[in-house]
Amino acid sequence: MADAPLPTPSWPRIPRLVTLRSSLQAARDPVGNLDKLLAHYGDTVHLFLGGARPSVVTRDPALVQHILQKNHRRYHKSDLTHGLVRYLGKGLLTNEGADWLRQRRLIQPGFHRQRLAGLTRLMRQAADEWVQDLKLQLSDQKPVVELDAHAAMTQVAFRIVARSVFGDSLGEEQLTQLSDWLTAIQAFYVNTIRQPYLRPWHWARGNYGRHDQLARNLRELVRGAIARHEAALAAAPAGALPPNDLLQMLLDARYEDDGTAMSENQLLDELNILLIAGHETSANALAWAFALLAHHPEKQEKLAAEIARELPNGQAVEFEDLPRLPYALHVVQEAMRLYPPAWIIDRTATETDEFAGVPIAKGTIFSLYIYGLHHHPGLWPDAEVFNPERFAAGAAPAPPAYGYLPFGGGPRLCVGQQFALTELQLVLIQTLREFRVEPTEAPVPGMNPLITLRPAGELRLRFRRR
């Protein structure tokens, strides 16, 4: 008698009815909901997003590495990301295949170390303006400034990325308008993903049309900034150097295959992606970092001592100084572990595949749960503890491979990673050399996981002059 065939290995499946019943709770608290499911069923599960869409959610670093790096050609971003094309266009974040690679090769030089060294001064200027604003609010009668750190860091981060991209071609009022439109667009889009059964209601209420109009407004505002930039360039005296901003880099860049420049529409797409990716993630990371330091004063004073030692007598910090301030980097890294800016990443299998004996059908949607990786108790000792020292050279255990992905991984690793790390360190350094950060009586808000991981409400902190 022949042996019975062994069952095909698979991941646990959560019934549609279970996820449908919990869809409202999942929409309100997707992180808490996923944490509970994975703790109960294991690191990889089949479930139905919003109670409707079949998906595989994983916090297994080996599977994540398989999808993002080892077998990346078989996995593209899913239509959950491609849906953003409607609002932001086909930039690096939303593009795929040969078009994405062509754009990546065109844009990559804009983030090389030499250009970052020049942009460091611009970042420092924006950080200094923020610090000066704090100082102006102080007096003998008011030694402490209390504010919403996330709102403040959103303004600082957007000022940095917009100036890095556009130079002086956008005013403060226009920067605020851009930021507001981008926030509204992503909040609406995430809602349509989490609660797909509400889409007919959104259509009936005209919500899609209203957000389409916001996207058109966004493109026209950016188009106007490009026109002002080009007009200023044309009016500059002969021999004047062009601006050292990312817009000029993109205008000057030529494709290596045919020597042509980007079309205006492609330029608008890339600029929109740079704006949303460049300020959302940094603002969130900075706000959470300041909150963590406020609640861990011993870590804050260790960083302040490093700054005072390496940058004495008010010495201006330059790009080449940053390697002498490793603890500033470790604080940033740990803040992004606890609160990863991109908390979840989606991919679709474009052909059949297999992982650890489990067959993967073409069309399978994967949700790579970055927050779950960063908080996995099997990967990180004392995973919920704020401990920047875990990123120090020689620390044991070392951060796990593909268990730490604040900027993604594989060939699609974020092109602006070094830009963001430089910006985050500079803002922390320029702030903490002048101010202590303290908690307030207000509780630390929970998380609002949109496309990025934002605080769910005001993040109130106090800034006291040193």
C-alpha positions as CSV (number, residue, x, y, z in Angstrom):
1,M,0.0,0.0,0.0
2,A,1.5,3.4,-1.1
3,D,2.2,6.0,1.5
4,A,-0.4,8.9,1.6
5,P,1.1,12.0,0.0
6,L,2.3,14.6,2.5
7,P,0.2,17.7,2.9
8,T,1.4,20.7,1.0
9,P,3.0,23.1,3.5
10,S,1.2,26.4,3.9
11,W,0.8,29.3,6.3
12,P,-2.1,29.5,8.8
13,R,-5.3,30.9,7.3
14,I,-7.5,33.3,9.2
15,P,-11.1,32.9,8.0
16,R,-12.7,35.8,6.1
17,L,-15.5,36.0,8.7
18,V,-13.0,36.6,11.5
19,T,-11.2,39.4,9.7
20,L,-14.5,40.9,8.5
21,R,-15.8,41.0,12.1
22,S,-12.7,42.7,13.2
23,S,-12.4,45.1,10.2
24,L,-13.6,48.2,12.1
25,Q,-11.2,47.5,15.0
26,A,-8.4,46.8,12.4
27,A,-9.2,50.1,10.7
28,R,-8.9,52.0,14.1
29,D,-5.8,50.1,15.3
30,P,-4.2,48.1,12.5
31,V,-0.9,47.8,14.4
32,G,-2.5,46.4,17.5
33,N,-4.7,44.1,15.5
34,L,-1.8,42.7,13.5
35,D,0.3,42.2,16.6
36,K,-2.4,40.1,18.2
37,L,-2.9,38.0,15.1
38,L,0.8,37.3,14.5
39,A,1.4,36.6,18.2
40,H,-1.4,34.0,18.1
41,Y,-1.0,32.4,14.6
42,G,2.7,32.8,13.9
43,D,5.0,35.1,12.0
44,T,3.2,34.6,8.6
45,V,-0.5,34.3,8.1
46,H,-3.1,34.4,5.4
47,L,-5.9,36.9,6.1
48,F,-8.4,39.2,4.4
49,L,-7.5,42.9,4.4
50,G,-10.5,44.9,5.4
51,G,-12.3,41.6,5.5
52,A,-12.3,41.5,1.7
53,R,-8.9,41.2,0.1
54,P,-6.8,38.0,0.5
55,S,-3.3,38.8,1.6
56,V,-0.3,37.2,3.3
57,V,1.1,39.3,6.3
58,T,4.6,38.5,7.5
59,R,7.1,39.5,10.1
60,D,9.5,36.7,9.1
61,P,12.9,38.3,8.2
62,A,13.8,35.4,5.9
63,L,10.6,35.7,3.9
64,V,11.0,39.5,3.7
65,Q,14.5,39.1,2.4
66,H,13.3,36.6,-0.1
67,I,10.7,39.0,-1.5
68,L,12.8,42.3,-1.3
69,Q,16.2,41.0,-2.2
70,K,16.8,37.4,-3.1
71,N,13.9,36.9,-5.5
72,H,12.9,40.6,-6.0
73,R,12.3,40.3,-9.7
74,R,9.3,38.1,-9.1
75,Y,7.7,40.7,-6.8
76,H,6.4,44.2,-7.7
77,K,4.5,46.7,-5.6
78,S,0.9,45.8,-5.4
79,D,-2.0,47.9,-6.6
80,L,-2.3,49.1,-3.0
81,T,0.7,51.3,-3.8
82,H,-0.1,51.7,-7.5
83,G,-3.3,53.3,-6.5
84,L,-1.3,56.3,-5.4
85,V,-0.4,56.9,-9.1
86,R,-3.9,58.5,-9.3
87,Y,-2.8,61.3,-6.9
88,L,1.0,61.5,-7.1
89,G,1.9,60.1,-10.5
90,K,4.5,57.5,-11.5
91,G,7.6,58.4,-9.5
92,L,10.2,56.2,-7.9
93,L,7.8,55.2,-5.1
94,T,5.0,54.0,-7.5
95,N,6.9,53.0,-10.7
96,E,8.0,49.5,-11.7
97,G,10.3,47.5,-13.9
98,A,12.5,49.0,-16.6
99,D,10.9,52.5,-16.2
100,W,11.6,52.5,-12.5
101,L,15.3,51.4,-13.1
102,R,15.8,54.1,-15.7
103,Q,14.4,56.7,-13.2
104,R,16.5,55.3,-10.4
105,R,19.7,55.6,-12.4
106,L,18.8,59.2,-13.4
107,I,18.0,60.4,-9.8
108,Q,20.6,58.5,-7.8
109,P,23.5,61.0,-8.4
110,G,21.4,63.7,-6.7
111,F,21.9,62.0,-3.4
112,H,25.6,61.3,-3.5
113,R,27.8,62.4,-0.7
114,Q,29.2,65.4,-2.5
115,R,25.7,66.9,-3.0
116,L,24.7,66.0,0.5
117,A,27.6,68.0,1.9
118,G,26.2,71.1,0.1
119,L,22.7,70.4,1.3
120,T,23.8,70.0,4.9
121,R,24.2,73.8,5.2
122,L,20.6,74.2,4.0
123,M,19.4,71.6,6.5
124,R,21.3,73.3,9.3
125,Q,19.8,76.7,8.4
126,A,16.3,75.3,8.7
127,A,17.1,73.6,12.0
128,D,18.6,76.9,13.3
129,E,15.4,78.8,12.2
130,W,13.4,76.3,14.3
131,V,15.7,76.8,17.3
132,Q,15.5,80.6,16.9
133,D,11.7,80.4,16.9
134,L,11.9,78.5,20.2
135,K,14.2,81.2,21.7
136,L,11.9,84.0,20.7
137,Q,9.1,82.4,22.7
138,L,11.2,82.4,25.9
139,S,11.4,85.1,28.5
140,D,12.3,85.5,32.2
141,Q,8.6,84.8,32.9
142,K,8.4,82.0,30.4
143,P,11.5,79.7,30.6
144,V,9.9,76.8,28.9
145,V,8.1,76.4,25.5
146,E,5.4,73.7,25.3
147,L,4.2,72.6,21.9
148,D,3.0,69.8,19.6
149,A,6.3,68.3,18.5
150,H,4.8,66.5,15.5
151,A,3.3,69.7,14.1
152,A,6.6,71.5,14.7
153,M,8.7,68.8,13.1
154,T,6.3,68.6,10.1
155,Q,7.0,72.3,9.4
156,V,10.8,71.8,9.9
157,A,11.0,68.7,7.7
158,F,8.9,70.1,5.0
159,R,10.9,73.3,5.0
160,I,14.1,71.2,4.6
161,V,12.9,69.0,1.8
162,A,11.1,71.8,-0.1
163,R,14.2,74.0,0.1
164,S,16.4,71.1,-0.9
165,V,14.2,70.5,-3.9
166,F,13.0,74.0,-4.9
167,G,15.5,76.4,-3.3
168,D,13.7,79.7,-2.9
169,S,10.9,79.0,-5.5
170,L,8.3,78.3,-2.9
171,G,7.1,80.6,-0.1
172,E,6.1,79.6,3.4
173,E,2.4,79.9,2.6
174,Q,2.8,77.6,-0.4
175,L,4.8,75.1,1.7
176,T,2.0,74.9,4.2
177,Q,-0.6,74.4,1.4
178,L,1.4,71.6,-0.1
179,S,1.8,69.9,3.2
180,D,-1.9,70.1,4.0
181,W,-2.9,68.7,0.5
182,L,-0.5,65.8,0.8
183,T,-1.8,64.9,4.3
184,A,-5.4,65.0,3.1
185,I,-4.7,62.9,0.0
186,Q,-2.9,60.1,1.9
187,A,-5.5,60.0,4.7
188,F,-8.3,59.6,2.2
189,Y,-6.4,57.0,0.2
190,V,-5.5,54.9,3.3
191,N,-9.1,54.9,4.3
192,T,-10.2,53.5,1.0
193,I,-7.7,50.6,1.4
194,R,-8.6,49.8,5.0
195,Q,-12.3,50.0,4.5
196,P,-12.9,49.0,0.9
197,Y,-16.6,48.5,1.5
198,L,-17.0,52.3,2.0
199,R,-15.8,53.0,-1.6
200,P,-19.4,53.3,-3.0
201,W,-20.2,55.7,-0.2
202,H,-17.1,57.8,-1.1
203,W,-18.1,57.8,-4.8
204,A,-21.7,58.9,-3.9
205,R,-20.4,61.7,-1.7
206,G,-18.0,63.0,-4.3
207,N,-14.9,62.3,-2.1
208,Y,-12.9,60.8,-5.0
209,G,-13.5,63.9,-7.1
210,R,-12.5,66.3,-4.3
211,H,-9.2,64.5,-3.8
212,D,-8.6,64.3,-7.5
213,Q,-8.9,68.1,-7.5
214,L,-6.4,68.4,-4.6
215,A,-4.0,66.3,-6.7
216,R,-4.4,68.7,-9.6
217,N,-3.9,71.7,-7.3
218,L,-0.7,70.0,-6.1
219,R,0.6,69.6,-9.6
220,E,-0.2,73.1,-10.6
221,L,1.5,74.6,-7.5
222,V,4.7,72.5,-8.2
223,R,4.5,73.4,-11.9
224,G,4.5,77.1,-10.8
225,A,7.6,76.5,-8.7
226,I,9.4,75.0,-11.6
227,A,8.5,78.0,-13.8
228,R,9.8,80.5,-11.2
229,H,13.0,78.5,-10.9
230,E,13.6,78.5,-14.6
231,A,12.7,82.2,-14.8
232,A,15.2,83.0,-12.1
233,L,17.9,81.0,-13.9
234,A,17.2,82.8,-17.2
235,A,17.5,86.2,-15.5
236,A,20.7,85.4,-13.7
237,P,23.8,87.2,-14.9
238,A,26.2,85.5,-17.3
239,G,28.6,83.1,-15.5
240,A,26.4,82.8,-12.4
241,L,26.4,79.3,-10.9
242,P,23.0,77.5,-11.1
243,P,21.3,76.7,-7.8
244,N,22.6,73.7,-5.9
245,D,19.1,72.2,-5.3
246,L,17.5,68.9,-6.3
247,L,15.2,70.5,-8.9
248,Q,18.3,71.8,-10.8
249,M,19.8,68.4,-10.6
250,L,16.7,66.8,-12.1
251,L,16.5,69.5,-14.8
252,D,20.2,68.9,-15.7
253,A,20.0,65.1,-15.6
254,R,20.0,63.1,-18.8
255,Y,19.1,59.5,-19.4
256,E,22.1,57.3,-20.0
257,D,20.5,55.4,-22.8
258,D,19.5,58.3,-25.1
259,G,20.8,61.5,-23.5
260,T,17.3,63.1,-23.2
261,A,15.9,65.0,-20.2
262,M,12.8,64.1,-18.2
263,S,9.5,65.2,-19.6
264,E,7.6,67.9,-17.6
265,N,5.0,65.3,-16.5
266,Q,7.7,62.9,-15.3
267,L,9.5,65.7,-13.5
268,L,6.2,66.6,-11.7
269,D,5.7,63.0,-10.7
270,E,9.2,62.7,-9.2
271,L,8.9,66.0,-7.4
272,N,5.6,65.0,-5.8
273,I,7.1,61.7,-4.6
274,L,10.2,63.5,-3.2
275,L,7.9,65.9,-1.3
276,I,5.7,63.3,0.3
277,A,8.4,60.8,1.0
278,G,11.0,63.4,2.1
279,H,9.0,65.2,4.7
280,E,6.4,62.7,6.1
281,T,9.0,60.1,7.2
282,S,11.4,62.7,8.6
283,A,8.8,64.6,10.5
284,N,7.5,61.4,12.1
285,A,11.0,60.1,13.0
286,L,12.0,63.5,14.6
287,A,8.8,63.8,16.6
288,W,9.1,60.3,18.0
289,A,12.8,60.8,18.7
290,F,12.2,63.9,20.7
291,A,9.4,62.2,22.6
292,L,11.7,59.2,23.4
293,L,14.5,61.5,24.6
294,A,12.1,63.5,26.7
295,H,11.1,60.3,28.5
296,H,14.6,59.0,28.8
297,P,16.7,61.9,30.1
298,E,19.8,59.8,30.7
299,K,19.9,59.1,26.9
300,Q,19.3,62.7,26.1
301,E,22.1,63.9,28.3
302,K,24.5,61.3,26.8
303,L,23.7,62.8,23.4
304,A,24.1,66.3,24.7
305,A,27.5,65.5,26.1
306,E,28.6,64.0,22.8
307,I,27.5,67.2,21.0
308,A,29.3,69.5,23.5
309,R,32.5,67.4,23.3
310,E,32.7,67.1,19.5
311,L,31.3,70.6,18.6
312,P,32.7,72.9,21.3
313,N,32.1,76.7,21.6
314,G,29.1,76.7,19.2
315,Q,31.1,75.2,16.3
316,A,28.9,74.8,13.3
317,V,28.2,71.2,12.4
318,E,29.2,70.2,8.9
319,F,28.5,67.0,6.9
320,E,32.0,65.7,7.6
321,D,31.5,66.1,11.4
322,L,28.7,63.6,11.6
323,P,30.9,60.5,11.8
324,R,32.3,61.9,15.1
325,L,28.8,62.0,16.6
326,P,27.8,58.3,16.4
327,Y,25.3,58.5,19.3
328,A,23.2,61.0,17.4
329,L,22.9,58.4,14.6
330,H,22.1,55.6,17.1
331,V,19.3,57.7,18.6
332,V,17.9,58.2,15.2
333,Q,18.2,54.5,14.3
334,E,16.5,53.3,17.5
335,A,13.7,55.9,17.1
336,M,13.0,54.5,13.7
337,R,13.1,50.9,15.0
338,L,10.4,51.6,17.6
339,Y,8.5,53.9,15.2
340,P,9.4,52.9,11.6
341,P,8.3,55.6,9.2
342,A,7.2,53.1,6.6
343,W,5.4,50.6,8.9
344,I,4.2,48.2,6.3
345,I,5.3,47.4,2.7
346,D,3.2,45.7,0.0
347,R,4.3,43.4,-2.8
348,T,2.6,41.1,-5.4
349,A,4.0,37.9,-6.8
350,T,4.2,38.4,-10.6
351,E,4.8,34.7,-11.2
352,T,4.7,31.5,-9.2
353,D,7.4,31.0,-6.6
354,E,8.2,29.0,-3.5
355,F,9.6,29.8,0.0
356,A,10.8,27.1,2.5
357,G,8.6,24.6,0.7
358,V,5.5,26.7,0.7
359,P,4.2,27.3,-2.8
360,I,3.3,31.0,-3.7
361,A,0.7,31.5,-6.4
362,K,1.0,34.2,-9.0
363,G,-0.9,37.3,-7.8
364,T,-0.4,36.6,-4.1
365,I,-0.4,39.9,-2.2
366,F,2.2,40.2,0.6
367,S,2.1,42.8,3.4
368,L,5.6,43.0,4.8
369,Y,5.0,44.1,8.4
370,I,8.0,46.3,9.2
371,Y,6.6,47.4,12.6
372,G,6.3,43.7,13.5
373,L,9.9,43.0,12.4
374,H,11.2,45.9,14.5
375,H,9.3,44.8,17.6
376,H,9.8,41.1,17.2
377,P,10.8,39.7,20.6
378,G,12.7,36.8,18.9
379,L,14.9,39.3,16.9
380,W,15.4,42.1,19.4
381,P,16.2,41.7,23.1
382,D,14.0,43.9,25.2
383,A,12.2,44.9,22.0
384,E,10.0,47.5,23.6
385,V,12.9,49.3,25.4
386,F,14.4,52.5,23.9
387,N,18.1,51.5,23.8
388,P,20.2,53.4,21.2
389,E,23.3,51.5,22.3
390,R,22.0,48.4,20.5
391,F,23.2,50.1,17.2
392,A,26.7,50.8,18.5
393,A,29.7,49.2,16.7
394,G,30.3,45.8,18.2
395,A,27.0,45.7,20.0
396,A,25.8,42.2,20.7
397,P,23.6,40.9,19.3
398,A,24.0,42.8,16.1
399,P,20.8,44.1,14.4
400,P,19.3,41.1,12.6
401,A,19.6,40.9,8.8
402,Y,16.3,42.0,7.3
403,G,14.9,42.5,10.7
404,Y,15.6,46.3,10.6
405,L,14.2,48.1,7.5
406,P,13.3,51.7,8.2
407,F,14.1,52.5,4.5
408,G,13.1,49.3,2.9
409,G,15.6,46.8,1.5
410,G,17.0,45.2,-1.6
411,P,17.3,47.1,-4.9
412,R,14.4,49.4,-3.9
413,L,16.2,50.7,-0.8
414,C,15.1,54.3,-0.4
415,V,17.2,56.6,-2.6
416,G,17.0,59.3,0.0
417,Q,18.2,57.2,3.0
418,Q,21.4,59.2,3.6
419,F,19.6,62.5,3.0
420,A,17.1,61.6,5.7
421,L,19.7,60.3,8.2
422,T,21.7,63.5,7.7
423,E,18.7,65.7,8.2
424,L,17.5,63.9,11.3
425,Q,20.9,64.0,13.0
426,L,21.3,67.7,12.2
427,V,17.9,68.7,13.7
428,L,18.6,66.7,16.9
429,I,22.1,68.2,17.2
430,Q,21.1,71.8,16.7
431,T,18.1,71.5,19.1
432,L,19.8,69.6,21.9
433,R,22.8,71.9,22.1
434,E,20.4,74.7,23.1
435,F,17.5,73.0,24.7
436,R,16.5,70.1,27.0
437,V,13.3,68.3,26.0
438,E,10.9,67.3,28.7
439,P,7.6,65.4,28.9
440,T,4.4,67.1,29.7
441,E,1.4,66.1,31.8
442,A,-0.4,65.1,28.5
443,P,-0.2,61.4,27.7
444,V,1.9,60.3,24.8
445,P,-0.6,59.7,21.9
446,G,-1.0,56.4,20.2
447,M,0.0,55.7,16.6
448,N,-1.9,56.7,13.5
449,P,-0.6,54.3,10.8
450,L,-1.4,56.0,7.5
451,I,1.1,55.5,4.7
452,T,3.6,56.5,7.4
453,L,3.4,56.1,11.1
454,R,2.2,59.3,12.7
455,P,1.2,60.2,16.2
456,A,-2.6,59.9,16.7
457,G,-3.1,63.4,18.1
458,E,-0.9,66.1,19.5
459,L,2.6,65.0,20.8
460,R,3.0,67.6,23.5
461,L,6.6,68.3,24.7
462,R,8.4,71.0,26.7
463,F,11.6,72.6,25.5
464,R,13.7,74.3,28.2
465,R,16.8,76.4,27.5
466,R,20.0,74.8,28.7
